[in-house]
Amino acid sequence: MKRFICRFASLLLLACSPVALAHAASPDDRHVVPVLDDWVTVIEQLVVPAADAMPEDKYSYAPTNGEFKGVRTFAEQVKHLAAANYQLAARILGEEPPAGTGNEAAPDSIKTKAEVMEYLKGSFAWLHRAAAAIDEKSALAPIKGASGTWPRTRLGLLVDALAHSSNHYGQMVEYLRMNGIVPPESR
């Protein structure tokens, strides 16, 4: 998983670097948006089937054997991932995230597997919209009012969303396997 994330981040940063953007033959020949949207799709095609693979009666599962005190349940993992997607996409788009999506937590009203799945799919729809809003000019422009240890850009926020989703996908895979479920991507 670490190698996947490193390769993903390296390829994405290389493809969207100022040098690569400057060498585009013309605006019609090469665009950032398809590359970014393709990566949103890749992560979405891992995460959504994994979330769907866990039976609803196991959505409240959290490991207990070992150092797992206070970890999120499977549902909380998925809801956290989705809430972060909404928040990061909203920053890219200059919009407010859906009501109740705060501190990378989903609204308390989202409880059933069907509601969690709808929330998750919606978060990827927002990431697709965010990817579509990034172009060569806006990709590396600092976002006003954004804080962090480095200047926040639209490209950086999208990479953050994808890396974060990948991290939680890995945790979801472990939870699935702990319940005797082979993740869809591994079948």
Residue, then its C-alpha position, 0 to 999 in steps of 0.5 A: m500500500k505504501r508503494f502504491i501511495c508513493r507511486f501515485a503521489s509521484l506520478l500525480l505531482l510529476a504530471c501536474s508539475p509546473v514544468a510539465l504544465a509549461h511544456a504542454a503543446s497547447p491548451d487543447d493538447r494536454h489538460v490536468v483535469p483528465v489526469l486528476d479525474d482519472w485518479v479520483t476514479v481509481i481511488e473511488q473504484l477501490v473504496v466504494p466496493a470495499a465499503d459495500a463488501m462489509p455486511e451491514d451487521k458488521y458496520s459497527y465492527a472495530p478490532t479489539n484484539g491488540e492495540f485498538k482501544g478507541v479506534r473507529t468502527f468500520a462505518e466510522q472509517v467510511k464516514h470519516l473518509a467521506a467527510a474529509n472528501y467533502q471538506l477538501a472538495a469544498r475547499i477546492l470549489g470554494e463552497e461549503p461542505p454539506a451540513g453536518t460535515g465538520n471536523e472530518a466527521a459525518p452528520d450523526s443522522i447517517k447510520t445505516k449502511a445504505e446511508v453511509m454508502e450514499y454519503l460516500k458516493g456523494s463525497f466522490a461526486w464532489l471530488h470529481r467536481a473538484a478535479a474538474a474545477i482545477d486547470e493549469k492556471s488554478a492548480l498551483a495557485p495558493i488558496k486564500g485563507a487556507s492554513g497548514t504547514w505548506p501553502r495550500t493549493r487546489l492540486g495539493l488539496l486534491v492529492d491530500a484527499l486521494a492520499h487520505s482516502s487511500n490510507h483509510y482504504g488500507q484500514m478498511v481492507e484490514y477490517l474486511r479481512m479480520n471479518g473473513i472477507v476478501p476485499p473486492e480488489s483482491r478477488 
